[in-house]
Protein backbone atom coordinates (compact mmCIF):
# COMPACT_ATOMS: atom_id res chain seq x y z
CA UNK A 1 0.00 0.00 0.00
CA UNK A 2 1.30 3.47 -0.86
CA UNK A 3 0.06 6.42 1.21
CA UNK A 4 -0.29 9.64 -0.74
CA UNK A 5 0.06 12.45 1.83
CA UNK A 6 -1.14 15.20 -0.47
CA UNK A 7 -4.09 13.46 -2.17
CA UNK A 8 -6.74 14.66 0.32
CA UNK A 9 -4.91 17.30 2.35
CA UNK A 10 -3.34 20.68 1.65
CA UNK A 11 -0.16 19.45 3.39
CA UNK A 12 1.01 16.20 5.04
CA UNK A 13 -1.33 15.30 7.93
CA UNK A 14 1.49 15.41 10.50
CA UNK A 15 2.38 18.97 9.52
CA UNK A 16 -1.26 20.09 9.66
CA UNK A 17 -1.75 18.49 13.09
CA UNK A 18 1.47 20.07 14.42
CA UNK A 19 0.58 23.54 13.17
CA UNK A 20 -2.96 23.27 14.55
CA UNK A 21 -1.64 22.23 17.98
CA UNK A 22 0.89 25.09 18.03
CA UNK A 23 -1.79 27.66 17.14
CA UNK A 24 -4.25 26.23 19.69
CA UNK A 25 -1.67 26.24 22.51
CA UNK A 26 -0.56 29.77 21.61
CA UNK A 27 -4.16 31.00 21.96
CA UNK A 28 -4.73 29.23 25.30
CA UNK A 29 -1.43 29.91 27.07
CA UNK A 30 0.05 33.25 28.19
CA UNK A 31 1.72 35.37 25.53
CA UNK A 32 5.22 34.11 24.76
CA UNK A 33 4.65 30.67 26.33
CA UNK A 34 4.60 28.94 22.93
CA UNK A 35 7.53 29.66 20.65
CA UNK A 36 7.48 29.35 16.87
CA UNK A 37 8.71 26.09 15.41
CA UNK A 38 12.52 25.83 15.22
CA UNK A 39 13.05 28.64 17.78
CA UNK A 40 16.17 28.53 19.92
CA UNK A 41 15.85 26.61 23.18
CA UNK A 42 14.87 28.70 26.18
CA UNK A 43 16.28 28.15 29.70
CA UNK A 44 13.76 26.14 31.72
CA UNK A 45 11.59 25.56 28.65
CA UNK A 46 9.61 22.41 27.99
CA UNK A 47 9.14 20.60 24.70
CA UNK A 48 5.89 18.86 23.86
CA UNK A 49 6.34 15.59 21.98
CA UNK A 50 3.21 14.27 20.27
CA UNK A 51 2.72 11.02 18.35
CA UNK A 52 -0.40 10.36 16.28
CA UNK A 53 -1.26 6.71 16.92
CA UNK A 54 -4.23 6.49 14.59
CA UNK A 55 -6.36 8.72 12.38
CA UNK A 56 -9.48 7.71 10.52
CA UNK A 57 -12.56 9.07 8.82
CA UNK A 58 -16.06 7.72 8.38
CA UNK A 59 -18.25 9.93 6.25
CA UNK A 60 -17.93 13.44 7.69
CA UNK A 61 -16.56 12.23 11.04
CA UNK A 62 -12.86 12.10 11.87
CA UNK A 63 -11.20 10.45 14.86
CA UNK A 64 -7.65 10.60 16.10
CA UNK A 65 -5.76 8.91 18.92
CA UNK A 66 -2.53 10.54 20.04
CA UNK A 67 -0.01 10.32 22.87
CA UNK A 68 1.95 13.22 24.30
CA UNK A 69 4.72 13.97 26.76
CA UNK A 70 6.40 17.09 28.08
CA UNK A 71 10.11 17.09 28.76
CA UNK A 72 13.30 19.13 28.66
CA UNK A 73 13.79 21.56 25.79
CA UNK A 74 16.57 19.31 24.49
CA UNK A 75 13.89 17.05 23.00
CA UNK A 76 14.53 13.96 25.16
CA UNK A 77 10.80 13.59 26.00
CA UNK A 78 9.24 10.57 24.36
CA UNK A 79 5.51 9.83 24.25
CA UNK A 80 4.43 6.64 26.01
CA UNK A 81 3.93 3.56 23.86
CA UNK A 82 0.51 1.95 23.69
C-alpha positions as CSV (number, residue, x, y, z in Angstrom):
1,X,0.0,0.0,0.0
2,X,1.3,3.5,-0.9
3,X,0.1,6.4,1.2
4,X,-0.3,9.6,-0.7
5,X,0.1,12.4,1.8
6,X,-1.1,15.2,-0.5
7,X,-4.1,13.5,-2.2
8,X,-6.7,14.7,0.3
9,X,-4.9,17.3,2.3
10,X,-3.3,20.7,1.6
11,X,-0.2,19.5,3.4
12,X,1.0,16.2,5.0
13,X,-1.3,15.3,7.9
14,X,1.5,15.4,10.5
15,X,2.4,19.0,9.5
16,X,-1.3,20.1,9.7
17,X,-1.7,18.5,13.1
18,X,1.5,20.1,14.4
19,X,0.6,23.5,13.2
20,X,-3.0,23.3,14.6
21,X,-1.6,22.2,18.0
22,X,0.9,25.1,18.0
23,X,-1.8,27.7,17.1
24,X,-4.2,26.2,19.7
25,X,-1.7,26.2,22.5
26,X,-0.6,29.8,21.6
27,X,-4.2,31.0,22.0
28,X,-4.7,29.2,25.3
29,X,-1.4,29.9,27.1
30,X,0.0,33.3,28.2
31,X,1.7,35.4,25.5
32,X,5.2,34.1,24.8
33,X,4.7,30.7,26.3
34,X,4.6,28.9,22.9
35,X,7.5,29.7,20.6
36,X,7.5,29.3,16.9
37,X,8.7,26.1,15.4
38,X,12.5,25.8,15.2
39,X,13.0,28.6,17.8
40,X,16.2,28.5,19.9
41,X,15.9,26.6,23.2
42,X,14.9,28.7,26.2
43,X,16.3,28.1,29.7
44,X,13.8,26.1,31.7
45,X,11.6,25.6,28.7
46,X,9.6,22.4,28.0
47,X,9.1,20.6,24.7
48,X,5.9,18.9,23.9
49,X,6.3,15.6,22.0
50,X,3.2,14.3,20.3
51,X,2.7,11.0,18.4
52,X,-0.4,10.4,16.3
53,X,-1.3,6.7,16.9
54,X,-4.2,6.5,14.6
55,X,-6.4,8.7,12.4
56,X,-9.5,7.7,10.5
57,X,-12.6,9.1,8.8
58,X,-16.1,7.7,8.4
59,X,-18.2,9.9,6.2
60,X,-17.9,13.4,7.7
61,X,-16.6,12.2,11.0
62,X,-12.9,12.1,11.9
63,X,-11.2,10.4,14.9
64,X,-7.6,10.6,16.1
65,X,-5.8,8.9,18.9
66,X,-2.5,10.5,20.0
67,X,0.0,10.3,22.9
68,X,1.9,13.2,24.3
69,X,4.7,14.0,26.8
70,X,6.4,17.1,28.1
71,X,10.1,17.1,28.8
72,X,13.3,19.1,28.7
73,X,13.8,21.6,25.8
74,X,16.6,19.3,24.5
75,X,13.9,17.0,23.0
76,X,14.5,14.0,25.2
77,X,10.8,13.6,26.0
78,X,9.2,10.6,24.4
79,X,5.5,9.8,24.3
80,X,4.4,6.6,26.0
81,X,3.9,3.6,23.9
82,X,0.5,2.0,23.7
